[in-house]
């Protein structure tokens, strides 16, 4: 496996979820056990270099990679979700979207002060959700060790919102 083979496992879906958008569909990658394993191994290697104490996976596709990475790296996993999805006391962080606002939540005991967390998601687009997740982590006096993504849509400049943190991504799309 290599990056070209990985890219071949990503399916483009034009005009989803709205006209003009080309959705990067990871389901073919999930259906390719060798490709998925290789992707997890590549991300694990990059994340390990930043010495995190735990991983933080972002809802929902980030959970798929986060769980596999946590098992591979033998690290604890915390999750960040949309509001109202977690059963225990939560902390939250609101953030601005292109048209409106959203919020991410984690359990109130998810982050320990001083611990280092690697944020994991399948894709970075505008960077708003990852930046809000980083702010949530930092609000608890914890540290963002790095942010890791399978796919980066570079033309949306999401990395700019994460400029204070190391950002790792496997596939880069510039248009």
C-alpha positions as CSV (number, residue, x, y, z in Angstrom):
1,X,0.0,0.0,0.0
2,X,1.1,3.6,-0.6
3,X,-0.5,7.0,-0.8
4,X,-1.6,6.5,-4.4
5,X,-3.4,3.3,-3.5
6,X,-4.9,5.0,-0.5
7,X,-6.2,7.8,-2.7
8,X,-7.8,5.2,-4.9
9,X,-9.8,4.0,-1.9
10,X,-11.5,7.4,-1.5
11,X,-14.6,7.8,-3.7
12,X,-15.7,11.2,-4.9
13,X,-19.4,11.9,-4.7
14,X,-20.3,15.0,-6.7
15,X,-23.0,17.4,-5.4
16,X,-23.2,15.9,-1.9
17,X,-24.5,17.1,0.5
18,X,-25.3,20.1,-1.8
19,X,-24.6,21.2,-5.4
20,X,-21.0,22.1,-6.0
21,X,-19.5,20.0,-3.2
22,X,-17.4,17.0,-3.9
23,X,-17.8,14.7,-0.9
24,X,-14.7,12.5,-0.1
25,X,-16.3,9.1,0.8
26,X,-14.2,6.9,3.0
27,X,-16.5,3.9,2.9
28,X,-14.4,2.1,0.2
29,X,-11.4,2.5,2.4
30,X,-13.3,1.0,5.4
31,X,-14.2,-1.9,3.2
32,X,-10.5,-2.5,2.3
33,X,-9.0,-4.2,5.3
34,X,-5.4,-3.9,4.0
35,X,-6.0,-0.2,3.1
36,X,-7.6,0.6,6.4
37,X,-4.8,-1.2,8.4
38,X,-2.1,0.7,6.3
39,X,-3.9,4.0,7.0
40,X,-4.1,3.4,10.7
41,X,-0.4,2.3,10.8
42,X,0.6,5.5,8.9
43,X,-1.4,7.8,11.2
44,X,-0.2,5.9,14.3
45,X,3.4,6.5,13.3
46,X,2.8,10.2,12.8
47,X,0.8,10.6,16.0
48,X,3.3,8.6,18.2
49,X,6.0,11.1,17.2
50,X,4.1,13.8,19.2
51,X,4.0,11.7,22.4
52,X,0.3,12.0,23.3
53,X,-1.1,10.6,26.5
54,X,-4.5,9.9,24.9
55,X,-6.5,10.4,21.7
56,X,-9.6,12.5,21.1
57,X,-11.8,11.4,18.2
58,X,-14.4,13.7,16.7
59,X,-17.9,12.5,15.8
60,X,-18.6,10.5,13.8
61,X,-16.1,9.2,11.2
62,X,-13.3,10.2,13.5
63,X,-14.5,7.5,15.9
64,X,-13.7,4.8,13.3
65,X,-10.0,5.9,13.1
66,X,-9.8,7.0,16.7
67,X,-10.8,3.6,18.1
68,X,-8.4,1.7,15.8
69,X,-5.6,4.2,16.6
70,X,-6.2,3.9,20.3
71,X,-5.9,0.1,20.1
72,X,-2.8,0.3,17.9
73,X,-1.0,2.9,20.1
74,X,-2.3,1.4,23.4
75,X,-3.7,4.8,24.4
76,X,-7.0,5.9,26.0
77,X,-9.6,7.4,23.8
78,X,-12.0,10.3,24.5
79,X,-14.7,11.4,22.2
80,X,-16.1,14.7,21.2
81,X,-19.7,14.8,20.0
82,X,-22.5,17.1,18.9
83,X,-24.6,18.5,21.8
84,X,-27.0,16.2,23.7
85,X,-25.3,12.9,22.7
86,X,-23.3,12.2,25.8
87,X,-24.9,10.7,28.9
88,X,-22.7,12.2,31.6
89,X,-22.0,15.8,32.7
90,X,-20.5,17.6,29.7
91,X,-18.3,20.6,28.9
92,X,-18.8,22.3,25.6
93,X,-17.3,24.7,23.1
94,X,-19.3,26.8,20.6
95,X,-17.7,27.8,17.3
96,X,-18.7,29.7,14.2
97,X,-19.5,28.0,10.9
98,X,-19.6,29.6,7.4
99,X,-23.4,30.0,7.9
100,X,-24.3,29.8,11.6
101,X,-22.7,28.2,14.6
102,X,-22.3,24.8,16.2
103,X,-21.1,23.3,19.4
104,X,-18.9,20.3,20.4
105,X,-19.2,18.5,23.8
106,X,-17.1,16.0,25.8
107,X,-17.6,14.4,29.2
108,X,-16.6,16.7,32.0
109,X,-13.9,14.3,33.1
110,X,-12.5,13.6,29.6
111,X,-9.4,15.7,29.9
112,X,-6.7,15.8,32.6
113,X,-4.8,19.1,33.2
114,X,-1.3,18.8,31.7
115,X,-2.0,15.6,29.7
116,X,-1.3,15.7,26.0
117,X,-4.1,14.8,23.5
118,X,-3.9,14.0,19.8
119,X,-7.1,15.0,18.0
120,X,-8.2,12.5,15.3
121,X,-10.7,12.9,12.5
122,X,-11.2,11.5,9.0
123,X,-11.1,14.8,7.3
124,X,-10.2,18.5,7.8
125,X,-12.1,21.0,5.7
126,X,-12.5,24.5,7.2
127,X,-11.0,23.4,10.5
128,X,-13.8,24.7,12.7
129,X,-14.6,21.5,14.5
130,X,-11.0,20.5,15.1
131,X,-10.2,24.1,16.3
132,X,-13.2,24.0,18.7
133,X,-12.1,20.5,19.9
134,X,-8.6,22.0,20.6
135,X,-10.1,24.9,22.5
136,X,-12.2,22.5,24.5
137,X,-9.1,20.5,25.4
138,X,-7.2,23.6,26.4
139,X,-10.1,24.9,28.4
140,X,-9.3,22.1,30.8
141,X,-5.6,23.1,31.0
142,X,-4.7,20.1,28.9
143,X,-2.4,20.2,25.9
144,X,-3.0,19.5,22.2
145,X,-0.1,17.3,21.1
146,X,-1.2,17.2,17.4
147,X,-4.1,17.0,15.1
148,X,-4.3,14.0,12.6
149,X,-6.5,13.5,9.6
150,X,-6.7,11.0,6.8
151,X,-7.8,13.7,4.3
152,X,-7.0,17.4,4.2
153,X,-8.9,19.7,1.8
154,X,-6.1,22.2,1.6
155,X,-8.1,24.6,-0.6
156,X,-10.4,25.3,2.4
157,X,-7.4,26.4,4.6
158,X,-8.5,24.5,7.7
159,X,-4.9,24.1,8.8
160,X,-4.8,27.8,9.3
161,X,-7.2,27.5,12.3
162,X,-4.8,24.9,13.8
163,X,-1.6,26.9,13.2
164,X,-0.6,26.6,16.8
165,X,-0.5,22.8,16.6
166,X,1.3,20.2,14.6
167,X,-1.1,18.9,11.9
168,X,-0.6,15.5,10.3
169,X,-2.6,14.4,7.2
170,X,-2.1,11.6,4.7
171,X,-3.9,12.8,1.6
172,X,-4.0,16.4,0.5
173,X,-6.4,17.8,-2.0
174,X,-5.8,21.3,-3.3
175,X,-8.9,21.7,-5.6
